[in-house]
Amino acid sequence: MYTGAALIDMHERGHRSLRGLIRHCAELDAAELTRALPGFGYPNIRQQLAHTIGGEEYWVSVIQGRYADDPEEIEPETMEAMESYRQQVAEGTVAYLRNTSDGDLNAPREMKTWPNRLRVLVPALVVIRTIAHIYSHQGQVMAMCRILGRPGPSGLDFPLN
């Protein structure tokens, strides 16, 4: 059984890494942030970061029963705006976790997902998926930064402390 407190801790650690990545990407110019690089599902750094954050926003809306058929895709223009978006989404997730019982977090229930599909999901596992999603796309962004000759800092793995 996952507790809200444990999920908040894991979530904060994931966002600490994402915050560091956004800080690194703020050192890149607009051309580097939007340069399309072959071999990536989201072809540039800005889209990768927006998708990472937007994925969490989407999945938390699903577990809160706020699914929309056509979710708005947000792609902040600057890394300052990206950090603000990240913070807003993270705060929404933490608020959800603080206001949901451990029992409800672990109870499978039917949820509507895209494209208007009903699925039985466990909210705690959905939240963990959003944390894993951060690291998946963080690896892609770090690879993109290396291709651009702007390797990222070390220490963005899941923090152990």
CYANA upper distance limits for C-alpha pairs under 8 A (distance plus 0.5 A):
  1 MET  CA    102 ASP  CA      8.35
  1 MET  CA    106 ASN  CA      6.89
  2 TYR  CA      6 ALA  CA      7.21
  2 TYR  CA      7 LEU  CA      7.50
  2 TYR  CA    102 ASP  CA      7.36
  2 TYR  CA    105 LEU  CA      7.88
  2 TYR  CA    106 ASN  CA      7.13
  2 TYR  CA    124 ALA  CA      7.05
  3 THR  CA      7 LEU  CA      6.78
  3 THR  CA    102 ASP  CA      5.69
  3 THR  CA    105 LEU  CA      8.09
  4 GLY  CA      8 ILE  CA      6.57
  4 GLY  CA     97 LEU  CA      5.95
  4 GLY  CA     98 ARG  CA      6.99
  4 GLY  CA    100 THR  CA      7.91
  4 GLY  CA    101 SER  CA      7.72
  4 GLY  CA    102 ASP  CA      6.35
  4 GLY  CA    105 LEU  CA      7.88
  5 ALA  CA      9 ASP  CA      6.73
  5 ALA  CA     97 LEU  CA      8.38
  5 ALA  CA     98 ARG  CA      8.28
  6 ALA  CA     10 MET  CA      6.75
  7 LEU  CA     11 HIS  CA      6.40
  7 LEU  CA     97 LEU  CA      8.03
  7 LEU  CA    124 ALA  CA      7.94
  7 LEU  CA    127 VAL  CA      7.97
  7 LEU  CA    128 ILE  CA      7.84
  8 ILE  CA     12 GLU  CA      6.50
  8 ILE  CA     94 VAL  CA      6.71
  8 ILE  CA     97 LEU  CA      7.35
  9 ASP  CA     13 ARG  CA      6.83
 10 MET  CA     14 GLY  CA      6.79
 10 MET  CA    131 ILE  CA      7.93
 11 HIS  CA     15 HIS  CA      6.69
 11 HIS  CA     94 VAL  CA      8.49
 11 HIS  CA    128 ILE  CA      8.33
 11 HIS  CA    131 ILE  CA      6.59
 12 GLU  CA     16 ARG  CA      6.51
 13 ARG  CA     17 SER  CA      7.06
 13 ARG  CA    158 PHE  CA      6.79
 13 ARG  CA    159 PRO  CA      6.42
 14 GLY  CA     18 LEU  CA      6.84
 14 GLY  CA    131 ILE  CA      6.28
 14 GLY  CA    134 ILE  CA      7.18
 14 GLY  CA    135 TYR  CA      8.02
 14 GLY  CA    158 PHE  CA      6.80
 14 GLY  CA    159 PRO  CA      8.38
 15 HIS  CA     19 ARG  CA      6.32
 15 HIS  CA     90 ALA  CA      7.93
 15 HIS  CA    134 ILE  CA      8.37
 16 ARG  CA     20 GLY  CA      6.84
 17 SER  CA     21 LEU  CA      6.80
 17 SER  CA    155 GLY  CA      8.45
 17 SER  CA    156 LEU  CA      5.28
 17 SER  CA    157 ASP  CA      7.09
 17 SER  CA    158 PHE  CA      7.39
 17 SER  CA    159 PRO  CA      8.11
 18 LEU  CA     22 ILE  CA      6.69
 18 LEU  CA    134 ILE  CA      7.40
 18 LEU  CA    138 GLN  CA      7.68
 18 LEU  CA    156 LEU  CA      8.13
 19 ARG  CA     23 ARG  CA      6.65
 19 ARG  CA     83 GLU  CA      7.46
 19 ARG  CA     86 ARG  CA      8.36
 20 GLY  CA     24 HIS  CA      6.77
 20 GLY  CA    156 LEU  CA      7.27
 21 LEU  CA     25 CYS  CA      6.67
 21 LEU  CA    138 GLN  CA      7.85
 21 LEU  CA    152 GLY  CA      7.90
 21 LEU  CA    156 LEU  CA      7.72
 22 ILE  CA     26 ALA  CA      6.62
 22 ILE  CA     49 LEU  CA      8.42
 22 ILE  CA     79 MET  CA      6.95
 22 ILE  CA     82 MET  CA      7.98
 22 ILE  CA     83 GLU  CA      7.13
 23 ARG  CA     27 GLU  CA      7.76
 23 ARG  CA     79 MET  CA      8.12
 24 HIS  CA     28 LEU  CA      8.13
 24 HIS  CA    152 GLY  CA      6.88
 24 HIS  CA    153 PRO  CA      7.86
 25 CYS  CA     33 LEU  CA      8.05
 25 CYS  CA     79 MET  CA      7.46
 26 ALA  CA     78 THR  CA      8.35
 26 ALA  CA     79 MET  CA      5.75
 26 ALA  CA     80 GLU  CA      7.94
 28 LEU  CA     32 GLU  CA      6.42
 28 LEU  CA     33 LEU  CA      6.90
 28 LEU  CA    150 ARG  CA      8.44
 29 ASP  CA     33 LEU  CA      6.81
 30 ALA  CA     34 THR  CA      6.71
 30 ALA  CA     78 THR  CA      8.48
 31 ALA  CA     35 ARG  CA      6.26
 32 GLU  CA     45 ILE  CA      8.36
 32 GLU  CA    148 LEU  CA      7.73
 33 LEU  CA     44 ASN  CA      6.84
 33 LEU  CA     45 ILE  CA      5.60
 33 LEU  CA     46 ARG  CA      5.91
 34 THR  CA     44 ASN  CA      5.71
 34 THR  CA     45 ILE  CA      6.82
 34 THR  CA     46 ARG  CA      6.56
 34 THR  CA     47 GLN  CA      8.31
 35 ARG  CA     43 PRO  CA      8.13
 35 ARG  CA     44 ASN  CA      6.06
 35 ARG  CA     45 ILE  CA      8.15
 36 ALA  CA     43 PRO  CA      5.29
 36 ALA  CA     44 ASN  CA      5.37
 37 LEU  CA     43 PRO  CA      5.81
 37 LEU  CA     44 ASN  CA      6.64
 37 LEU  CA    144 MET  CA      7.82
 38 PRO  CA     43 PRO  CA      7.05
 39 GLY  CA     43 PRO  CA      8.03
 40 PHE  CA     44 ASN  CA      8.36
 40 PHE  CA    140 GLN  CA      8.02
 42 TYR  CA     47 GLN  CA      6.34
 42 TYR  CA     48 GLN  CA      5.97
 42 TYR  CA     51 HIS  CA      8.50
 43 PRO  CA     47 GLN  CA      7.51
 43 PRO  CA     48 GLN  CA      7.91
 44 ASN  CA     48 GLN  CA      6.73
 44 ASN  CA    144 MET  CA      8.22
 45 ILE  CA     49 LEU  CA      6.73
 45 ILE  CA    141 VAL  CA      6.32
 45 ILE  CA    144 MET  CA      7.46
 46 ARG  CA     50 ALA  CA      6.65
 46 ARG  CA     75 GLU  CA      7.73
 46 ARG  CA     76 PRO  CA      8.25
 46 ARG  CA     77 GLU  CA      8.31
 47 GLN  CA     51 HIS  CA      6.44
 47 GLN  CA     75 GLU  CA      7.09
 48 GLN  CA     52 THR  CA      6.68
 48 GLN  CA    137 HIS  CA      7.02
 48 GLN  CA    140 GLN  CA      8.29
 48 GLN  CA    141 VAL  CA      7.24
 49 LEU  CA     53 ILE  CA      6.89
 49 LEU  CA     82 MET  CA      8.19
 49 LEU  CA    137 HIS  CA      7.93
 49 LEU  CA    138 GLN  CA      8.46
 49 LEU  CA    141 VAL  CA      8.18
 50 ALA  CA     54 GLY  CA      6.31
 50 ALA  CA     74 ILE  CA      7.11
 50 ALA  CA     75 GLU  CA      5.78
 50 ALA  CA     76 PRO  CA      7.53
 50 ALA  CA     82 MET  CA      7.64
 51 HIS  CA     55 GLY  CA      6.30
 51 HIS  CA     75 GLU  CA      8.47
 52 THR  CA     56 GLU  CA      7.38
 52 THR  CA    133 HIS  CA      7.23
 52 THR  CA    134 ILE  CA      6.38
 52 THR  CA    137 HIS  CA      6.90
 53 ILE  CA     57 GLU  CA      6.92
 53 ILE  CA     85 TYR  CA      8.02
 53 ILE  CA     86 ARG  CA      6.41
 53 ILE  CA     89 VAL  CA      7.57
 53 ILE  CA    134 ILE  CA      8.33
 54 GLY  CA     58 TYR  CA      6.52
 54 GLY  CA     73 GLU  CA      7.54
 54 GLY  CA     74 ILE  CA      7.52
 55 GLY  CA     59 TRP  CA      6.67
 55 GLY  CA    130 THR  CA      7.42
 55 GLY  CA    133 HIS  CA      8.41
 56 GLU  CA     60 VAL  CA      6.54
 56 GLU  CA     89 VAL  CA      7.73
 56 GLU  CA    127 VAL  CA      8.36
 56 GLU  CA    130 THR  CA      5.80
 57 GLU  CA     61 SER  CA      6.70
 57 GLU  CA     89 VAL  CA      6.35
 57 GLU  CA     93 THR  CA      8.44
 58 TYR  CA     62 VAL  CA      6.82
 58 TYR  CA     67 TYR  CA      8.06
 58 TYR  CA     71 PRO  CA      8.01
 59 TRP  CA     63 ILE  CA      6.91
 59 TRP  CA    126 VAL  CA      7.31
 59 TRP  CA    127 VAL  CA      8.10
 59 TRP  CA    130 THR  CA      7.93
 60 VAL  CA     64 GLN  CA      6.62
 60 VAL  CA     93 THR  CA      7.05
 60 VAL  CA    126 VAL  CA      8.31
 60 VAL  CA    127 VAL  CA      7.77
 61 SER  CA     65 GLY  CA      6.64
 61 SER  CA     66 ARG  CA      5.28
 61 SER  CA     67 TYR  CA      6.11
 62 VAL  CA     66 ARG  CA      6.18
 62 VAL  CA     67 TYR  CA      5.39
 62 VAL  CA    111 MET  CA      7.03
 62 VAL  CA    112 LYS  CA      6.97
 62 VAL  CA    113 THR  CA      6.84
 63 ILE  CA    111 MET  CA      7.14
 63 ILE  CA    123 PRO  CA      6.45
 63 ILE  CA    126 VAL  CA      8.25
 65 GLY  CA    111 MET  CA      7.45
 65 GLY  CA    112 LYS  CA      7.87
 67 TYR  CA     71 PRO  CA      8.33
 67 TYR  CA    112 LYS  CA      6.93
 67 TYR  CA    113 THR  CA      7.11
 67 TYR  CA    114 TRP  CA      8.46
 69 ASP  CA    114 TRP  CA      7.12
 69 ASP  CA    115 PRO  CA      7.14
 69 ASP  CA    116 ASN  CA      6.80
 75 GLU  CA     82 MET  CA      8.27
 76 PRO  CA     81 ALA  CA      5.98
 76 PRO  CA     82 MET  CA      5.80
 76 PRO  CA     85 TYR  CA      8.12
 77 GLU  CA     81 ALA  CA      7.20
 77 GLU  CA     82 MET  CA      7.93
 78 THR  CA     82 MET  CA      6.66
 79 MET  CA     83 GLU  CA      6.51
 80 GLU  CA     84 SER  CA      6.82
 81 ALA  CA     85 TYR  CA      6.64
 82 MET  CA     86 ARG  CA      6.61
 83 GLU  CA     87 GLN  CA      6.59
 84 SER  CA     88 GLN  CA      6.64
 85 TYR  CA     89 VAL  CA      6.71
 86 ARG  CA     90 ALA  CA      6.52
 87 GLN  CA     91 GLU  CA      6.52
 88 GLN  CA     92 GLY  CA      6.83
 89 VAL  CA     93 THR  CA      6.85
 90 ALA  CA     94 VAL  CA      6.72
 91 GLU  CA     95 ALA  CA      6.56
 92 GLY  CA     96 TYR  CA      6.74
 93 THR  CA     97 LEU  CA      6.75
 94 VAL  CA     98 ARG  CA      6.57
 95 ALA  CA     99 ASN  CA      6.70
 96 TYR  CA    100 THR  CA      6.67
 97 LEU  CA    101 SER  CA      8.42
100 THR  CA    104 ASP  CA      6.91
100 THR  CA    105 LEU  CA      7.13
101 SER  CA    105 LEU  CA      6.76
102 ASP  CA    106 ASN  CA      6.84
103 GLY  CA    107 ALA  CA      6.63
104 ASP  CA    123 PRO  CA      8.15
105 LEU  CA    122 VAL  CA      7.27
105 LEU  CA    123 PRO  CA      5.54
105 LEU  CA    124 ALA  CA      5.49
106 ASN  CA    122 VAL  CA      6.20
106 ASN  CA    123 PRO  CA      6.82
106 ASN  CA    124 ALA  CA      6.25
106 ASN  CA    125 LEU  CA      8.47
107 ALA  CA    122 VAL  CA      6.25
107 ALA  CA    123 PRO  CA      7.80
108 PRO  CA    120 VAL  CA      6.57
108 PRO  CA    121 LEU  CA      5.70
108 PRO  CA    122 VAL  CA      4.86
108 PRO  CA    123 PRO  CA      7.77
109 ARG  CA    119 ARG  CA      8.46
109 ARG  CA    120 VAL  CA      5.55
109 ARG  CA    121 LEU  CA      6.11
109 ARG  CA    122 VAL  CA      6.97
110 GLU  CA    118 LEU  CA      6.77
110 GLU  CA    119 ARG  CA      5.85
110 GLU  CA    120 VAL  CA      4.72
110 GLU  CA    121 LEU  CA      6.82
111 MET  CA    118 LEU  CA      6.00
111 MET  CA    119 ARG  CA      5.84
111 MET  CA    120 VAL  CA      6.56
111 MET  CA    121 LEU  CA      7.19
112 LYS  CA    116 ASN  CA      6.46
112 LYS  CA    117 ARG  CA      5.90
112 LYS  CA    118 LEU  CA      4.99
112 LYS  CA    119 ARG  CA      6.80
113 THR  CA    117 ARG  CA      5.62
113 THR  CA    118 LEU  CA      6.74
113 THR  CA    119 ARG  CA      7.55
121 LEU  CA    125 LEU  CA      8.16
121 LEU  CA    126 VAL  CA      7.81
122 VAL  CA    126 VAL  CA      6.90
123 PRO  CA    127 VAL  CA      6.83
124 ALA  CA    128 ILE  CA      6.80
125 LEU  CA    129 ARG  CA      6.58
126 VAL  CA    130 THR  CA      7.04
127 VAL  CA    131 ILE  CA      7.14
128 ILE  CA    132 ALA  CA      6.83
129 ARG  CA    133 HIS  CA      6.49
130 THR  CA    134 ILE  CA      6.95
131 ILE  CA    135 TYR  CA      7.52
132 ALA  CA    136 SER  CA      6.88
133 HIS  CA    137 HIS  CA      6.81
134 ILE  CA    138 GLN  CA      6.38
135 TYR  CA    139 GLY  CA      6.62
135 TYR  CA    157 ASP  CA      8.27
136 SER  CA    140 GLN  CA      7.25
137 HIS  CA    141 VAL  CA      6.65
138 GLN  CA    142 MET  CA      6.57
139 GLY  CA    143 ALA  CA      6.68
140 GLN  CA    144 MET  CA      6.70
141 VAL  CA    145 CYS  CA      6.63
142 MET  CA    146 ARG  CA      6.78
142 MET  CA    151 PRO  CA      7.17
142 MET  CA    152 GLY  CA      6.49
143 ALA  CA    147 ILE  CA      6.78
143 ALA  CA    151 PRO  CA      8.31
144 MET  CA    148 LEU  CA      6.79
145 CYS  CA    149 GLY  CA      6.81
145 CYS  CA    150 ARG  CA      5.42
145 CYS  CA    151 PRO  CA      5.63
145 CYS  CA    152 GLY  CA      7.06
146 ARG  CA    150 ARG  CA      5.80
146 ARG  CA    151 PRO  CA      4.88
146 ARG  CA    152 GLY  CA      7.84
147 ILE  CA    151 PRO  CA      8.46
155 GLY  CA    159 PRO  CA      8.21
